Amino acid sequence: MANRRCFQTLTRYLKSIKPLTPISQTLDTTSNHALRQTLNPKQIHRILHNNFNVYPHSAAFSRNFSTRHSDGEDDNDEDEGSEDEEEDDETESENESIALSAADKEKDAAEIGYKVIGPLQQTDRVFKPYEPVFAVIQIGSHQFKVSNRDTIYVERLKYCDVNDKLVLNKVLMLGSKTQTIIGRPILPEAAVHAVVEEHALDAKVIIFKKKRRKNYRRTKGHRQELTKLRITDIQGIEKPEKITPLKTEKKEKLGKVAVEA
């Protein structure tokens, strides 16, 4: 069996070399005569008929008959390639963050749906009592229904720090007990004010990949970066006035109940 394979490889190799012109045809008669004078007949035979030495580049036509290949090497190559891509992505993101100016940062923040006003001062009184008004806002690709003094978790906002005051511009709807205002798609005069309370990480998510019969298993973990916002005020809608019950009415009711008893 081994001899048959060797014979097949030799025949294929010789067929691939056939169209090439041998050196005996390229040499002139004078050069052949000079070779015969200077060299022995054995050396001339080697030069004229040994195609392996004459055409060293023909070794590219050789074939490998091994049917098995190691999957581990391919997996390692894939892992190295993915690691290189991740490193390239990280370097590109770092370069982009360094190259952006203040105007570019404001533009990116406006596309996401917020604007940074500045840090929260000790003299600021932004936290107000609850008001029966709600708003539907959009931050990035997510929508939230919020009201005063609510807290929401959004994907990490890049250009803001803890205790920064924000204005959320993409307001889709406003509502109260008496009226409802719907945007098409956004209400330009409405705004929702918020304060950044924390930058945190979400719970860990496990990603498991498997390819059957390939000895391929990969386990990775991911924790999404989040930003915690506290809603402080909703503007753009009439807020109903608070009606405080009179204390005298309560006293009269209590007196009547006591008399009846």
GUSEDO-931853 format. One record per residue: z, x, y of N, C-alpha, C, O, CB in turn. Coordinates in steps of 0.02 Angstrom, whole numbers, padded with zeros to 5 digits. Glycine has a CB too. Layout:
<kolfis>
> nup neast nnorth caup caeast canorth cup ceast cnorth oup oeast onorth cbup cbeast cbnorth
> Z X Y Z X Y Z X Y Z X Y Z X Y
...
</kolfis>
This chain:
<kolfis>
> nup neast nnorth caup caeast canorth cup ceast cnorth oup oeast onorth cbup cbeast cbnorth
> 00000 00041 -00060 00000 00000 00000 00000 00043 00063 -00035 00028 00111 00060 -00046 00000
> 00040 00096 00061 00044 00140 00119 -00022 00176 00130 -00045 00185 00186 00101 00192 00111
> -00055 00197 00074 -00119 00231 00081 -00172 00184 00110 -00214 00205 00149 -00143 00258 00013
> -00170 00121 00090 -00219 00073 00117 -00209 00064 00192 -00258 00060 00230 -00212 00005 00081
> -00147 00061 00214 -00134 00054 00286 -00159 00115 00324 -00189 00109 00377 -00060 00043 00299
> -00146 00174 00296 -00170 00235 00329 -00246 00234 00333 -00274 00253 00384 -00146 00298 00291
> -00279 00213 00280 -00352 00211 00281 -00377 00161 00333 -00426 00175 00369 -00379 00192 00211
> -00344 00103 00338 -00365 00054 00388 -00356 00080 00459 -00399 00071 00502 -00326 -00011 00380
> -00301 00114 00472 -00290 00141 00539 -00342 00194 00555 -00366 00197 00612 -00220 00171 00544
> -00359 00236 00506 -00410 00288 00519 -00477 00257 00533 -00513 00280 00578 -00415 00335 00459
> -00496 00205 00495 -00562 00173 00508 -00564 00141 00577 -00614 00147 00612 -00577 00120 00454
> -00510 00107 00597 -00509 00077 00664 -00512 00131 00717 -00546 00122 00768 -00447 00035 00673
> -00477 00184 00706 -00477 00239 00754 -00546 00269 00762 -00568 00282 00818 -00427 00292 00734
> -00580 00280 00706 -00647 00310 00709 -00697 00262 00740 -00742 00283 00776 -00670 00330 00639
> -00690 00196 00726 -00735 00148 00758 -00727 00147 00834 -00776 00140 00870 -00723 00078 00730
> -00665 00155 00856 -00654 00155 00928 -00683 00218 00960 -00702 00217 01019 -00579 00151 00943
> -00686 00273 00922 -00713 00336 00949 -00789 00339 00944 -00819 00380 00978 -00682 00396 00913
> -00821 00299 00902 -00893 00303 00888 -00936 00303 00951 -00980 00345 00956 -00913 00247 00843
> -00927 00258 00998 -00972 00257 01055 -00969 00318 01100 -01014 00330 01139 -00958 00197 01097
> -00915 00357 01093 -00909 00417 01134 -00957 00470 01107 -00966 00476 01047 -00836 00444 01135
> -00986 00508 01152 -01035 00560 01133 -00997 00621 01109 -00954 00645 01145 -01082 00578 01191
> -01012 00647 01050 -00978 00707 01026 -00998 00768 01067 -01049 00768 01101 -00992 00719 00953
> -00956 00818 01062 -00968 00878 01101 -01028 00917 01077 -01058 00955 01115 -00907 00923 01100
> -01047 00908 01014 -01104 00945 00987 -01169 00924 01021 -01216 00964 01025 -01110 00935 00912
> -01173 00860 01045 -01234 00837 01079 -01235 00859 01152 -01289 00871 01180 -01240 00761 01074
> -01178 00864 01182 -01176 00883 01253 -01192 00957 01262 -01219 00976 01314 -01108 00867 01283
> -01175 00998 01214 -01188 01069 01221 -01262 01085 01213 -01296 01054 01172 -01147 01110 01170
> -01286 01130 01251 -01357 01152 01246 -01365 01199 01187 -01317 01219 01155 -01380 01187 01312
> -01428 01214 01173 -01442 01260 01117 -01418 01330 01131 -01396 01366 01086 -01517 01261 01101
> -01421 01349 01195 -01398 01417 01213 -01323 01423 01203 -01298 01474 01179 -01416 01433 01286
> -01288 01369 01222 -01215 01372 01215 -01196 01371 01140 -01149 01405 01120 -01180 01313 01252
> -01234 01333 01099 -01220 01333 01027 -01231 01403 00998 -01191 01426 00956 -01266 01282 00991
> -01285 01436 01020 -01299 01503 00995 -01244 01551 01016 -01223 01594 00977 -01367 01528 01021
> -01219 01544 01078 -01166 01588 01101 -01102 01576 01062 -01065 01623 01047 -01153 01579 01176
> -01088 01513 01046 -01028 01497 01008 -01031 01528 00938 -00982 01555 00913 -01018 01422 01003
> -01090 01524 00908 -01097 01552 00840 -01087 01627 00840 -01062 01655 00791 -01165 01534 00811
> -01108 01661 00895 -01099 01734 00898 -01027 01754 00909 -01004 01803 00881 -01143 01763 00953
> -00991 01716 00950 -00924 01736 00968 -00871 01712 00919 -00820 01746 00909 -00907 01711 01037
> -00882 01654 00888 -00830 01624 00846 -00850 01626 00772 -00908 01634 00754 -00817 01552 00867
> -00798 01619 00730 -00809 01615 00659 -00836 01546 00641 -00828 01499 00681 -00744 01629 00621
> -00869 01538 00584 -00894 01471 00565 -00839 01419 00557 -00851 01360 00569 -00932 01477 00501
> -00778 01440 00538 -00724 01391 00531 -00703 01364 00600 -00692 01304 00607 -00664 01423 00497
> -00699 01408 00650 -00680 01386 00717 -00733 01340 00747 -00716 01291 00780 -00669 01446 00763
> -00798 01355 00734 -00852 01313 00760 -00848 01244 00728 -00858 01193 00762 -00922 01344 00746
> -00832 01241 00664 -00827 01176 00630 -00770 01135 00659 -00776 01074 00667 -00816 01186 00555
> -00714 01168 00676 -00658 01132 00706 -00677 01104 00774 -00660 01047 00790 -00596 01178 00712
> -00710 01143 00814 -00727 01120 00882 -00777 01064 00880 -00771 01016 00918 -00756 01178 00924
> -00828 01068 00836 -00883 01019 00836 -00864 00955 00800 -00891 00902 00818 -00944 01048 00804
> -00820 00956 00752 -00808 00898 00710 -00737 00870 00714 -00724 00816 00688 -00822 00915 00639
> -00691 00905 00747 -00622 00879 00752 -00619 00834 00814 -00608 00858 00869 -00569 00937 00756
> -00629 00769 00803 -00629 00723 00860 -00560 00713 00891 -00555 00694 00949 -00657 00656 00839
> -00508 00727 00853 -00441 00717 00879 -00426 00766 00935 -00393 00747 00983 -00388 00724 00824
> -00451 00828 00931 -00439 00877 00983 -00489 00870 01040 -00473 00886 01097 -00442 00947 00955
> -00549 00846 01025 -00599 00840 01078 -00583 00783 01125 -00591 00790 01185 -00669 00830 01047
> -00559 00728 01098 -00544 00668 01139 -00469 00653 01136 -00448 00611 01097 -00587 00606 01115
> -00430 00688 01176 -00358 00675 01173 -00338 00607 01199 -00286 00581 01181 -00321 00729 01211
> -00380 00577 01243 -00361 00513 01272 -00373 00455 01224 -00352 00399 01238 -00400 00501 01336
> -00406 00467 01168 -00420 00413 01121 -00358 00392 01082 -00360 00345 01043 -00475 00434 01073
> -00302 00427 01092 -00241 00408 01057 -00215 00341 01081 -00170 00312 01049 -00187 00461 01066
> -00241 00315 01136 -00219 00250 01161 -00240 00193 01115 -00212 00138 01120 -00246 00238 01231
> -00290 00206 01069 -00314 00154 01025 -00271 00146 00962 -00284 00102 00921 -00386 00168 01005
> -00220 00189 00954 -00179 00185 00895 -00137 00122 00898 -00119 00098 00952 -00134 00247 00888
> -00121 00094 00840 -00084 00031 00835 -00019 00042 00797 -00014 00085 00754 -00126 -00023 00801
> 00030 00001 00815 00094 00004 00782 00101 -00057 00737 00093 -00114 00760 00152 00008 00834
> 00117 -00045 00673 00119 -00099 00625 00189 -00125 00612 00200 -00165 00566 00088 -00077 00560
> 00238 -00103 00651 00306 -00127 00641 00311 -00200 00664 00293 -00215 00721 00358 -00083 00678
> 00336 -00244 00620 00338 -00315 00636 00404 -00336 00666 00409 -00390 00695 00326 -00355 00574
> 00455 -00295 00661 00520 -00312 00688 00531 -00279 00755 00508 -00223 00767 00576 -00293 00640
> 00566 -00315 00800 00585 -00286 00864 00657 -00307 00878 00679 -00360 00856 00538 -00309 00921
> 00692 -00265 00913 00763 -00278 00926 00770 -00325 00985 00746 -00310 01040 00802 -00212 00939
> 00803 -00382 00973 00814 -00430 01026 00865 -00405 01076 00864 -00424 01135 00836 -00497 00998
> 00910 -00363 01053 00962 -00338 01098 00934 -00298 01156 00958 -00304 01212 01011 -00296 01060
> 00882 -00257 01142 00851 -00218 01196 00820 -00264 01248 00827 -00253 01308 00799 -00171 01168
> 00784 -00316 01225 00753 -00363 01272 00805 -00398 01314 00796 -00408 01374 00710 -00414 01235
> 00861 -00418 01282 00914 -00451 01319 00944 -00405 01371 00958 -00426 01427 00969 -00476 01272
> 00953 -00341 01352 00980 -00294 01400 00933 -00284 01459 00955 -00279 01516 00994 -00227 01367
> 00867 -00282 01444 00819 -00275 01498 00822 -00335 01545 00818 -00328 01606 00749 -00266 01470
> 00828 -00396 01516 00832 -00456 01557 00895 -00455 01600 00892 -00474 01659 00831 -00519 01514
> 00951 -00433 01572 01013 -00430 01610 01007 -00381 01667 01029 -00395 01723 01072 -00411 01564
> 00977 -00322 01653 00969 -00272 01706 00925 -00299 01762 00939 -00289 01821 00940 -00208 01678
> 00871 -00334 01742 00827 -00363 01793 00862 -00415 01835 00853 -00417 01896 00767 -00393 01761
> 00903 -00459 01803 00939 -00510 01842 00990 -00478 01888 00999 -00501 01945 00973 -00560 01794
> 01026 -00426 01864 01074 -00392 01907 01040 -00360 01967 01066 -00363 02023 01112 -00339 01867
> 00982 -00329 01956 00946 -00299 02012 00925 -00352 02062 00930 -00341 02123 00884 -00262 01986
> 00902 -00411 02038 00882 -00464 02084 00942 -00489 02124 00936 -00501 02184 00851 -00522 02046
> 01001 -00497 02091 01060 -00519 02128 01080 -00469 02181 01098 -00488 02237 01118 -00531 02079
> 01077 -00404 02164 01093 -00353 02214 01045 -00356 02273 01066 -00349 02331 01093 -00284 02183
> 00980 -00366 02259 00932 -00371 02313 00946 -00431 02357 00941 -00427 02418 00861 -00375 02285
> 00964 -00488 02326 00979 -00548 02365 01040 -00537 02410 01040 -00559 02468 00992 -00608 02319
> 01092 -00503 02383 01151 -00490 02423 01135 -00445 02482 01158 -00458 02538 01205 -00459 02380
> 01095 -00393 02471 01077 -00348 02526 01035 -00384 02578 01044 -00373 02638 01039 -00287 02500
> 00989 -00428 02555 00949 -00466 02603 00992 -00512 02646 00982 -00517 02706 00895 -00505 02567
> 01040 -00547 02614 01084 -00593 02651 01127 -00554 02701 01137 -00577 02757 01128 -00633 02603
> 01152 -00494 02682 01190 -00454 02728 01148 -00432 02787 01171 -00434 02845 01220 -00393 02693
> 01086 -00411 02774 01043 -00389 02828 01027 -00447 02875 01024 -00437 02936 00978 -00361 02800
> 01017 -00507 02848 01002 -00565 02890 01062 -00582 02935 01053 -00596 02994 00984 -00625 02847
> 01123 -00580 02906 01182 -00595 02946 01192 -00544 03001 01216 -00562 03055 01244 -00599 02902
> 01175 -00481 02989 01182 -00430 03040 01130 -00439 03095 01145 -00429 03153 01177 -00360 03010
> 01069 -00458 03076 01014 -00460 03124 01016 -00522 03169 00984 -00522 03221 00949 -00458 03088
> 01052 -00576 03150 01051 -00637 03189 01089 -00629 03254 01142 -00597 03256 01081 -00695 03148
> 01061 -00657 03307 01094 -00657 03372 01134 -00721 03381 01136 -00763 03336 01042 -00650 03429
> 01167 -00728 03440 01208 -00787 03453 01165 -00850 03457 01185 -00903 03433 01248 -00779 03518
> 01106 -00844 03488 01062 -00902 03493 01037 -00925 03425 01033 -00984 03411 01003 -00887 03539
> 01021 -00876 03382 00999 -00893 03314 01054 -00926 03274 01041 -00972 03235 00974 -00831 03278
> 01116 -00903 03283 01172 -00934 03248 01182 -01006 03271 01194 -01050 03229 01236 -00893 03260
> 01177 -01018 03336 01183 -01087 03361 01128 -01131 03334 01140 -01189 03317 01182 -01088 03438
> 01068 -01104 03329 01012 -01144 03302 01024 -01161 03229 01012 -01218 03209 00947 -01105 03310
> 01046 -01113 03189 01060 -01126 03118 01116 -01177 03110 01112 -01222 03068 01078 -01061 03082
> 01168 -01171 03152 01224 -01218 03148 01201 -01289 03167 01222 -01338 03136 01281 -01196 03194
> 01156 -01294 03217 01131 -01360 03237 01089 -01391 03181 01091 -01452 03172 01090 -01355 03301
> 01052 -01350 03144 01014 -01377 03087 01060 -01403 03033 01044 -01453 03000 00967 -01323 03059
> 01117 -01370 03023 01165 -01393 02972 01198 -01457 02996 01211 -01503 02956 01218 -01339 02957
> 01213 -01461 03062 01243 -01523 03088 01308 -01513 03125 01349 -01559 03128 01254 -01570 03033
> 01321 -01453 03153 01383 -01442 03190 01371 -01392 03246 01321 -01357 03248 01439 -01418 03143
> 01420 -01391 03292 01418 -01344 03348 01489 -01319 03360 01536 -01359 03362 01389 -01378 03412
> 01497 -01254 03368 01562 -01223 03379 01577 -01224 03454 01538 -01198 03494 01565 -01151 03351
> 01634 -01255 03473 01654 -01257 03543 01695 -01196 03560 01683 -01163 03611 01694 -01320 03558
> 01744 -01179 03519 01787 -01122 03532 01851 -01128 03492 01860 -01177 03455 01803 -01116 03606
> 01895 -01079 03497 01959 -01081 03459 02006 -01133 03488 02004 -01150 03547 01992 -01013 03459
> 02049 -01158 03445 02099 -01208 03465 02157 -01173 03500 02185 -01125 03474 02124 -01248 03403
> 02175 -01198 03560 02229 -01169 03599 02294 -01208 03586 02293 -01265 03562 02212 -01170 03674
> 02349 -01177 03603 02414 -01209 03593 02424 -01268 03640 02460 -01315 03624 02470 -01159 03603
> 02392 -01266 03698 02399 -01321 03747 02355 -01381 03731 02363 -01434 03761 02383 -01295 03816
> 02308 -01373 03684 02263 -01429 03668 02300 -01482 03629 02339 -01467 03584 02202 -01403 03628
> 02287 -01544 03647 02315 -01602 03612 02257 -01642 03582 02238 -01694 03607 02359 -01647 03660
> 02229 -01616 03528 02170 -01646 03498 02187 -01698 03446 02147 -01743 03432 02126 -01593 03468
> 02246 -01694 03417 02265 -01740 03363 02292 -01804 03394 02344 -01804 03427 02316 -01707 03315
> 02257 -01858 03381 02274 -01923 03409 02297 -01970 03354 02284 -01957 03296 02215 -01954 03447
> 02332 -02025 03372 02351 -02073 03320 02290 -02108 03291 02235 -02106 03318 02399 -02126 03349
> 02302 -02140 03234 02247 -02173 03198 02216 -02228 03239 02251 -02266 03273 02272 -02200 03130
> 02148 -02233 03236 02110 -02285 03270 02065 -02319 03218 02035 -02285 03177 02068 -02255 03329
> 02059 -02385 03220 02018 -02421 03170 01944 -02416 03184 01910 -02466 03196 02039 -02495 03168
> 01918 -02354 03181 01846 -02340 03193 01824 -02291 03139 01861 -02245 03122 01833 -02311 03266
> 01764 -02300 03113 01738 -02253 03062 01668 -02230 03083 01635 -02260 03125 01735 -02287 02992
> 01647 -02175 03053 01581 -02146 03066 01555 -02117 03001 01593 -02094 02958 01585 -02091 03122
> 01489 -02118 02994 01454 -02086 02938 01417 -02026 02965 01372 -02033 03007 01404 -02136 02902
> 01436 -01967 02942 01407 -01905 02968 01371 -01869 02913 01383 -01881 02854 01462 -01860 02999
> 01327 -01823 02933 01290 -01781 02886 01302 -01709 02903 01292 -01687 02960 01214 -01798 02887
> 01323 -01670 02853 01333 -01598 02860 01293 -01564 02804 01311 -01571 02745 01409 -01577 02857
> 01241 -01529 02823 01197 -01500 02772 01158 -01555 02737 01121 -01592 02769 01237 -01458 02721
> 01167 -01560 02672 01133 -01612 02633 01182 -01665 02607 01164 -01705 02564 01097 -01581 02574
> 01244 -01666 02633 01295 -01713 02611 01315 -01760 02667 01313 -01741 02726 01357 -01676 02584
> 01333 -01821 02649 01354 -01872 02697 01427 -01891 02682 01448 -01894 02624 01308 -01934 02694
> 01465 -01905 02736 01535 -01922 02730 01551 -01981 02776 01525 -01986 02832 01580 -01861 02748
> 01593 -02025 02752 01620 -02079 02793 01691 -02058 02814 01734 -02047 02772 01621 -02148 02754
> 01701 -02052 02879 01764 -02024 02905 01791 -02069 02959 01755 -02109 02989 01753 -01953 02931
> 01855 -02062 02970 01889 -02093 03026 01939 -02043 03054 01946 -01987 03029 01924 -02160 03005
> 01974 -02063 03106 02019 -02017 03139 02075 -01994 03092 02103 -02033 03054 02049 -02050 03201
> 02091 -01927 03095 02144 -01895 03057 02127 -01888 02983 02172 -01874 02943 02209 -01934 03065
> 02065 -01896 02963 02044 -01884 02894 02030 -01810 02883 02016 -01773 02930 01982 -01927 02876
> 02033 -01788 02820 02014 -01720 02801 01956 -01724 02750 01957 -01765 02705 02074 -01681 02771
> 01908 -01680 02759 01851 -01677 02714 01838 -01604 02695 01855 -01558 02732 01787 -01708 02745
> 01808 -01595 02636 01789 -01528 02612 01713 -01525 02610 01680 -01566 02578 01819 -01513 02541
> 01684 -01477 02645 01612 -01467 02647 01596 -01397 02622 01641 -01355 02615 01584 -01477 02720
> 01533 -01385 02608 01512 -01316 02590 01526 -01269 02649 01521 -01289 02707 01437 -01314 02571
> 01543 -01208 02632 01568 -01161 02683 01521 -01157 02742 01461 -01146 02735 01578 -01092 02652
> 01550 -01166 02802 01513 -01160 02864 01515 -01087 02886 01569 -01058 02894 01542 -01207 02920
> 01457 -01057 02897 01452 -00984 02903 01480 -00958 02970 01514 -00907 02971 01381 -00963 02896
> 01465 -00992 03024 01476 -00963 03090 01538 -00991 03124 01539 -00998 03185 01416 -00974 03134
> 01590 -01007 03087 01653 -01032 03116 01712 -01002 03078 01707 -00985 03020 01655 -01109 03115
> 01768 -00997 03114 01830 -00970 03085 01883 -01024 03084 01873 -01080 03108 01854 -00909 03126
> 01940 -01007 03055 01996 -01053 03052 02021 -01067 03122 02024 -01022 03164 02053 -01025 03007
> 02039 -01131 03135 02064 -01155 03200 02010 -01157 03253 02025 -01155 03313 02121 -01110 03224
> 01947 -01161 03233 01892 -01171 03280 01880 -01246 03289 01885 -01285 03241 01828 -01135 03257
> 01863 -01265 03350 01846 -01335 03364 01770 -01344 03355 01731 -01304 03380 01867 -01356 03436
> 01752 -01398 03320 01682 -01413 03305 01664 -01481 03332 01706 -01525 03340 01668 -01409 03229
> 01598 -01489 03345 01569 -01554 03361 01516 -01568 03309 01468 -01530 03303 01540 -01557 03434
> 01524 -01622 03271 01476 -01641 03219 01425 -01688 03251 01441 -01744 03269 01511 -01675 03157
> 01363 -01663 03257 01312 -01699 03296 01274 -01751 03256 01252 -01801 03284 01264 -01651 03325
> 01265 -01740 03192 01223 -01785 03151 01264 -01846 03129 01291 -01848 03074 01195 -01748 03090
> 01269 -01895 03174 01305 -01957 03161 01254 -02010 03143 01211 -02027 03183 01349 -01979 03222
> 01259 -02037 03082 01211 -02086 03058 01231 -02158 03074 01188 -02201 03083 01202 -02078 02984
> 01297 -02171 03077 01320 -02240 03089 01390 -02239 03117 01430 -02195 03101 01317 -02281 03024
> 01404 -02288 03161 01471 -02298 03188 01491 -02370 03176 01449 -02415 03176 01473 -02282 03264
> 01555 -02381 03164 01577 -02450 03151 01649 -02460 03171 01689 -02414 03171 01569 -02466 03078
> 01664 -02523 03188 01732 -02545 03204 01739 -02617 03181 01695 -02643 03147 01748 -02537 03280
> 01794 -02650 03201 01804 -02720 03181 01756 -02767 03217 01739 -02820 03190 01875 -02740 03195
> 01734 -02748 03277 01694 -02794 03317 01619 -02778 03316 01579 -02824 03325 01718 -02793 03388
> 01600 -02714 03305 01529 -02697 03309 01512 -02641 03260 01555 -02604 03237 01510 -02676 03380
> 01446 -02636 03246 01419 -02583 03203 01355 -02557 03235 01312 -02596 03255 01406 -02609 03131
> 01349 -02491 03239 01290 -02459 03269 01258 -02416 03215 01291 -02373 03186 01309 -02416 03333
> 01194 -02427 03202 01157 -02389 03151 01105 -02346 03186 01069 -02370 03229 01124 -02438 03099
> 01101 -02283 03166 01053 -02237 03195 00986 -02239 03160 00980 -02264 03105 01079 -02167 03194
> 00935 -02212 03196 00866 -02211 03168 00837 -02141 03175 00796 -02131 03220 00821 -02263 03204
> 00854 -02093 03135 00909 -02094 03087 00976 -02072 03116 01028 -02080 03084 00892 -02050 03028
> 00975 -02044 03178 01036 -02015 03207 01050 -02050 03273 01005 -02072 03309 01028 -01938 03218
> 01115 -02056 03289 01136 -02082 03354 01144 -02023 03402 01189 -01982 03393 01203 -02123 03347
> 01102 -02018 03454 01104 -01958 03496 01166 -01954 03540 01189 -01899 03556 01043 -01956 03540
> 01194 -02011 03560 01252 -02011 03606 01319 -02008 03569 01371 -02001 03601 01250 -02072 03650
> 01319 -02012 03504 01381 -02012 03465 01399 -01940 03446 01356 -01897 03440 01375 -02056 03402
> 01464 -01930 03435 01489 -01864 03414 01556 -01873 03379 01594 -01918 03395 01496 -01816 03474
> 01568 -01829 03332 01631 -01828 03295 01661 -01759 03304 01629 -01709 03290 01621 -01845 03218
> 01723 -01757 03326 01758 -01694 03338 01802 -01677 03278 01832 -01721 03248 01801 -01697 03403
> 01804 -01612 03262 01843 -01590 03204 01870 -01520 03217 01849 -01486 03264 01799 -01590 03140
> 01919 -01500 03176 01950 -01434 03180 01947 -01403 03110 01960 -01436 03060 02023 -01439 03206
> 01930 -01339 03108 01928 -01302 03044 01999 -01283 03025 02033 -01248 03062 01882 -01238 03049
> 02021 -01307 02967 02089 -01293 02944 02092 -01236 02894 02141 -01198 02893 02118 -01355 02914
> 02040 -01229 02853 02045 -01180 02798 01977 -01165 02769 01933 -01209 02768 02093 -01206 02743
> 01968 -01103 02746 01912 -01084 02703 01940 -01071 02634 01983 -01028 02625 01874 -01020 02731
> 01916 -01109 02585 01946 -01106 02518 01892 -01101 02465 01832 -01102 02480 01991 -01167 02505
> 01914 -01097 02402 01869 -01095 02344 01882 -01157 02301 01940 -01177 02291 01879 -01030 02304
> 01828 -01186 02275 01834 -01244 02232 01856 -01222 02162 01861 -01163 02147 01766 -01282 02228
> 01870 -01271 02119 01890 -01256 02050 01833 -01220 02013 01775 -01228 02029 01908 -01321 02013
> 01851 -01180 01964 01803 -01139 01928 01759 -01182 01882 01783 -01226 01847 01838 -01085 01887
> 01694 -01168 01885 01646 -01201 01841 01616 -01149 01795 01595 -01095 01817 01590 -01237 01883
> 01615 -01164 01729 01590 -01116 01679 01517 -01133 01663 01501 -01191 01648 01633 -01117 01614
> 01474 -01083 01667 01403 -01091 01650 01390 -01053 01586 01399 -00992 01583 01356 -01065 01709
> 01368 -01089 01534 01355 -01058 01469 01281 -01069 01451 01256 -01125 01452 01401 -01089 01414
> 01247 -01014 01434 01177 -01016 01416 01169 -00990 01344 01202 -00942 01324 01134 -00974 01466
> 01125 -01022 01307 01114 -01002 01238 01042 -01014 01219 01012 -01064 01238 01162 -01041 01190
> 01013 -00966 01182 00947 -00974 01152 00956 -00966 01076 00976 -00913 01052 00896 -00922 01181
> 00941 -01018 01040 00954 -01016 00968 00905 -00968 00933 00847 -00960 00952 00949 -01086 00938
> 00932 -00938 00882 00895 -00890 00840 00872 -00828 00880 00828 -00792 00857 00834 -00924 00809
> 00900 -00817 00937 00882 -00757 00977 00942 -00712 00991 00935 -00662 01025 00850 -00779 01043
> 01000 -00731 00965 01061 -00693 00978 01073 -00685 01053 01091 -00631 01077 01057 -00624 00945
> 01062 -00740 01090 01068 -00739 01163 01123 -00789 01184 01115 -00849 01175 01000 -00757 01197
> 01177 -00763 01211 01232 -00805 01237 01259 -00772 01300 01276 -00713 01300 01288 -00815 01184
> 01263 -00811 01353 01288 -00786 01416 01338 -00835 01445 01325 -00896 01447 01229 -00773 01466
> 01395 -00811 01467 01447 -00853 01497 01463 -00825 01566 01478 -00766 01574 01511 -00855 01452
> 01459 -00869 01615 01474 -00849 01684 01518 -00902 01715 01518 -00960 01694 01409 -00840 01725
> 01556 -00883 01766 01597 -00929 01804 01576 -00930 01877 01550 -00881 01903 01671 -00909 01799
> 01587 -00988 01908 01567 -00996 01979 01620 -01036 02015 01644 -01087 01989 01497 -01030 01985
> 01638 -01014 02075 01684 -01051 02118 01650 -01060 02185 01635 -01012 02221 01752 -01013 02126
> 01637 -01122 02202 01601 -01139 02264 01646 -01128 02324 01705 -01148 02324 01575 -01212 02262
> 01619 -01097 02376 01656 -01087 02438 01654 -01152 02479 01602 -01182 02488 01627 -01027 02479
> 01713 -01172 02504 01720 -01234 02540 01754 -01222 02607 01788 -01171 02618 01760 -01286 02499
> 01745 -01270 02653 01779 -01270 02718 01814 -01337 02726 01784 -01390 02716 01728 -01257 02776
> 01877 -01334 02745 01917 -01395 02755 01916 -01413 02829 01933 -01372 02871 01990 -01386 02729
> 01896 -01475 02844 01891 -01500 02913 01940 -01557 02923 01949 -01599 02878 01819 -01522 02930
> 01971 -01559 02982 02014 -01615 03002 01980 -01652 03059 01966 -01623 03112 02085 -01590 03023
> 01966 -01716 03049 01933 -01757 03100 01985 -01775 03153 02039 -01801 03138 01901 -01821 03069
> 01967 -01762 03216 02014 -01774 03271 01993 -01832 03316 02037 -01865 03344 02021 -01712 03312
> 01928 -01845 03324 01908 -01898 03370 01837 -01920 03353 01797 -01881 03327 01912 -01873 03443
> 01822 -01984 03367 01755 -02013 03358 01734 -02043 03425 01770 -02085 03452 01754 -02067 03301
> 01677 -02021 03450 01653 -02044 03516 01585 -02078 03508 01546 -02059 03464 01649 -01985 03566
> 01572 -02127 03552 01508 -02162 03552 01513 -02235 03536 01462 -02268 03529 01463 -02130 03504
> 01574 -02262 03529 01584 -02332 03513 01646 -02357 03549 01693 -02319 03560 01590 -02342 03436
> 01646 -02421 03567 01704 -02451 03600 01761 -02459 03549 01752 -02489 03496 01685 -02518 03632
> 01818 -02434 03567 01876 -02436 03522 01920 -02496 03541 01935 -02505 03599 01916 -02371 03525
> 01939 -02536 03493 01981 -02594 03508 02050 -02573 03533 02079 -02524 03510 01989 -02639 03446
> 02075 -02611 03581 02141 -02597 03609 02195 -02617 03560 02190 -02666 03523 02150 -02633 03675
> 02248 -02578 03560 02304 -02592 03516 02346 -02649 03545 02364 -02647 03604 02347 -02529 03505
> 02363 -02697 03504 02404 -02754 03525 02474 -02744 03496 02484 -02748 03435 02373 -02822 03502
> 02522 -02730 03540 02591 -02719 03517 02629 -02784 03519 02632 -02816 03571 02626 -02665 03561
> 02658 -02806 03464 02697 -02869 03464 02760 -02863 03507 02792 -02810 03508 02715 -02889 03392
> 02778 -02916 03540 02837 -02917 03582 02900 -02919 03539 02902 -02951 03487 02836 -02977 03630
> 02952 -02884 03562 03015 -02881 03525 03054 -02946 03530 03093 -02962 03486 03057 -02823 03550
> 03043 -02984 03586 03081 -03046 03595 03062 -03098 03542 03104 -03136 03520 03069 -03074 03666
> 02998 -03099 03523 02977 -03147 03473 03013 -03134 03406 03033 -03182 03373 02901 -03143 03463
> 03021 -03071 03388 03056 -03055 03326 03129 -03079 03329 03155 -03105 03280 03053 -02979 03313
> 03162 -03069 03386 03232 -03089 03392 03239 -03164 03387 03286 -03189 03356 03261 -03063 03459
> 03192 -03203 03418 03195 -03275 03414 03187 -03299 03343 03223 -03345 03321 03142 -03306 03459
> 03141 -03270 03305 03131 -03290 03235 03193 -03276 03194 03213 -03317 03153 03070 -03252 03206
> 03224 -03218 03204 03285 -03201 03166 03342 -03250 03183 03381 -03269 03139 03307 -03128 03182
> 03346 -03272 03247 03399 -03320 03267 03389 -03386 03235 03437 -03417 03213 03400 -03329 03342
> 03326 -03410 03231 03313 -03474 03199 03331 -03473 03125 03360 -03521 03099 03239 -03493 03208
> 03314 -03419 03091 03330 -03414 03020 03405 -03415 03009 03430 -03444 02961 03300 -03350 02990
> 03443 -03382 03054 03516 -03381 03047 03546 -03450 03058 03593 -03468 03023 03547 -03331 03096
> 03520 -03489 03106 03546 -03556 03120 03534 -03602 03061 03578 -03641 03042 03514 -03584 03184
> 03475 -03599 03033 03459 -03642 02976 03503 -03628 02916 03520 -03674 02879 03386 -03634 02956
> 03521 -03565 02905 03563 -03547 02849 03633 -03575 02859 03676 -03565 02816 03565 -03471 02842
</kolfis>
